[in-house]
Amino acid sequence: MPTAPKCAQWLTVAVVALSVLLVGCSRTTPGGSAVAPTPPIEPTAATAPQAGGPGEALTADSPVPVTAAAQAIARAAEGGRYAFVLFHRSGGPSADPMQAPFSQAKADLQSKAEFTTVDVDKDADAQLIDKYGIDRAPLPVILALAPNGAVTKAFTKPADAAALRKAFVSETTARMLKALQDGKLVALCVQGDNTQHNQESMDAAREFAADESLEGQAEVMRLDPGSRGEAPLLEQCNLSPTLREASIVLLVPPNTLVATVPGATTKAKLLSALQQGLAACGSGCGPSGCG
């Protein structure tokens, strides 16, 4: 039977206008009492309206002007590296405390990421400012962007290299965040060499994603519970690395887990689990997400 978790949130980063958050995989017990969410690993999802489409990564082909910041983000994406963008206001409060550790982190992490700054008082980077809703955010703030364009974390306090390393997430996590930030539903298929009913579970997930009621707005992804690199995401979803039955975790934007369906299942059961999970979220939920 599917588990229908409450729509609880692990973490809301203190950037209200950005709506940068990660909603946790908290669940309810059969008796209806809530199970406390697992502490987050820090990835966050950007859910604010974005110019050029939600979650769309900037590239060298983006509409002009292509600024130094946009070029740095494009270089990072093309090289499979992260980008850290410090948005600040010249002479604004707390600007200096953010700059020093940011500059030091650049020296420490330059092989893994591009570092760039954006002065929000200058018009040149209006595209980036609009994309992430920075004009409505408390400043300064650092956004961490994965190579695929997903926002994995926002920092509103001084962050050194050790802090920024927490923004690096697994490829599956980045793909999941990107899909959710694009406004899509995710069917995360948790299965590996030691789980049963893998094919039945995957077939059901694919049929579910292809259902016309979802209007092509669902993505199917696979998470191997035996992969050490995926351990944080697995833990966040309250699933064990020794999982014995393939399970499907259904998430909707901004990043709300609405159901976990273990074992052999069907498209019909997944659609029913989705409907039940959305109903538990309240009137603010629909096929495109909660909020």
N, C-alpha and C positions, 0 to 999 in steps of 0.2 A: 504494500500500500504506500502511496506517496506521502511524504511528510510535508505538511503545509506550514512553513515557518511564519512567525510574525515579521512584519516589515520593519525591523529595527535597524538602526544605523550604528555602525561601529564608531565612525569618526566623522565629525564635521570640521573641516579646516576653517580657521577664522578668517576667511575671505568671502564674506557674504555675497557680494556681487558676482564673484566667480562661480558660486555654487559648486566648488570643488570638494567632492566628498566621495566616500566609499561606504556603501551600505553593507552591513555584515550578514553573514550566513547564519543568523540566529534562528533557532527552531523552537517549536512547541512540543511538549511531551504529549503522549496520547491522552493524558488527563487534562491537557490544556494549559499547564503552567509553562512559563517561558524558560528556556535554557539560556543562560548568560552567554552573550557573544564572545567568541575567542578574540583576544587582543589583536588589533590589526598589524599588518606588516608594513604599513605606511602607504601603499599605493592609493591614489585618489583619482576620481574621475571628474573631468571638467564637463559640466552639463549646461553651461550658459550658452545662449545662441551665439553662433560663430559665423563670421563673414565667410562666404564661399562654401558653406555647408558645415555641419557639426563635425568636429574632429578632423577636418581636412588638413593634411600636412602641407606646409608651405614648401615650395620648390623654386628652383631657378626660373621656372616657367610661370610662377604666380604673377598676377597683374602688377604692373609697375605702380609705385617705385619699388625696386628690389634693393632694399637697404642692407647695411652691413649685418644687422641682426637677422634679417630674412635669409641672407646668404649663409650665415653661420648655421642656421637651422637646416638649410638645404644641404650644406656640406655634411652635417651630422647624419642626416637621413641617408644620403648617398653612400656614406662610409660605414653604415650600420652602427653609428655611435649615438649617444645621448646628446641633448642640448640643454644647458641650464641658462635660463633667461632671467636676468635681474631687471625688473621694472621699478623705476624710481622717479622721483621728482627732484630736480636740481634744488638743493637747499632745503628739501623737505625733511620732516621729522624722522629721526632714526636712519637717515640715509648713510651716514658715515659708518656706524657700527656694522652695517650689512656689507659694505664695500671691502673692508680689509679681509675678513675670512673668505669672502667670495673670490678675491684675487689670489689668496693663498691656495684655495681649493683648486683653482685653475691650474696652478703649477703642479699640484699633486695628482690631478686627474686628467691632464691634457691628452693622455693616450686613450682615454675612454670617452671623452666628451668634449663638445664645443662649449665655450663660455662667451656670453655676449650680454650687453646691457642695453636698455631702452629708456630714454628720457621721455616720459609721457607728456611733457610740456612742448615737445617738438612734434611737428606735423608729419615728419618723414615716416614714422612708424605707425601711422594711424591705422593701417591695416591690421597689424599685430595687436594693437591696443583694442580695436573693435573685436577682433577674433576671440580674445579671451576675456572681454568685458572688463578690462583693466581700468577704464575710465570710471567705473563704479566701485572699484576695490580700494581698501585701505592699502597704503603704500608705506615702505617698499615691499615687494613680494618677489620670490624666486619661483619660477615654474620649471619643472623637470619634464622634458619631452623625450619619449622613447623614439627609436628610429622610425617607427611606423606612424608617428604623429600623436600617439596617445599621451595625455598628461598623466604622469604617474605619481606626482606629489607637488604640493605647494608649500613653500616655506615663508612664514611671515616674521620669523626671528632670525638673527644671525646664524648662519649655517656653515660649518667647516667641512672639510672633505669627508670626515667620518659621518656627519649628518647627511651630506648629499649622497653618499653611497647607498643610503637606505632607499633612494629613489630608483635604483636599478632593480628591475623585476624580471621574472622569467618571460620567455617569449610568449608562452600561453597567456600569462597574466596581461601582457601588453596587448595581445590580440583581443582578449576579452574586453579590456578597458576601451580599446579603440572602437569595437563594435557597439558597445553600450553608449559611448560618447557620440557615435553616429546615429543614435536613436534606435538601435536594433535590439531584438531579443536574442539571448544566447542560450543554446542548449549545450551545456558542458558535459561531455560524455567521459566519465571517470572509469577507465578500464585499462587493464594491462595483462601481462602474461598469466597472472595468477587469479584473475577474476573470471567468473562464469557468466554465460549469457551475453558475451561481448557482441556477437553478430546481431542477435535479436534486439539488443539495446540500441546499437548503432543504426540498424535499419529503421527502427521506430523513430529515432531522432531525426533522421533524414526525411522520412515521410511527414513527420510533424512540421519540420521547417518548410516543406514544400506545400503545405496545406494552403489553399487559396484564402482562407480566413486571415492568415498572417501577412498576406500581400507582399511576400518576398522580403519581409523585414526580420527574418530570423537567420542566425548563423549557427552551424554545428561545429563544435571544437572538441578535440580529444585531450584528456589529461591523464597521463600515466601515473597512477598512485605510487609506483615503484621508483619514480625519478626523484632523486634528492633535490634537484633544482626546483621542483614543483611543490616541495614540502610545505612552504608557507601558505600557498594558495589552498592546498589540500586541507591544511589545518583550519584555515579560515572557514572552510565549508563543512567543518565538523566531520570530516571523513578520515578514516584511518589508512595509513600506507599498507596495512595488511588486509585491506578490503577484499572480500571474497566474491561479492556479486557486483557486476557492472552497474553503475548508477548514473542517472542523468540529473544534473543540477540545472534548473531553469532560472534564469535571471532576466530582469527587465530594467530599463533605464530608470533612474540614473545608475544604480547598481544594486538592485533589490533581489534577493533570492526569494522566489515565491513557491518553490517546490523542489523536493528531491525524490526521485522515483527510482527505486532499486530493482534489480533483477530484470528478467524478461518482461517486456512491456509492449504496448502498441501505441499507434498514433492517437487513437481515441482516448486512451488513458492519459496520455501526456496533455492533450487538449483539455481534458477534464481537470487535471491537476493544475494547469495554468489558470483556468477559470476560477477554481476554488482559491488558489493563492492570491489572485487579483482581488477577489471578493474580500479576502481577509485584510487586504491593504486599505479598504475603504472606498468611498466614492471617488477619490482622486485617481484611481487606477483604471487602466484600460489596456488593450493589446499592445499599445506603444510604450507603456511604462506607467510608473507611479509618480505622483507629484502634482 
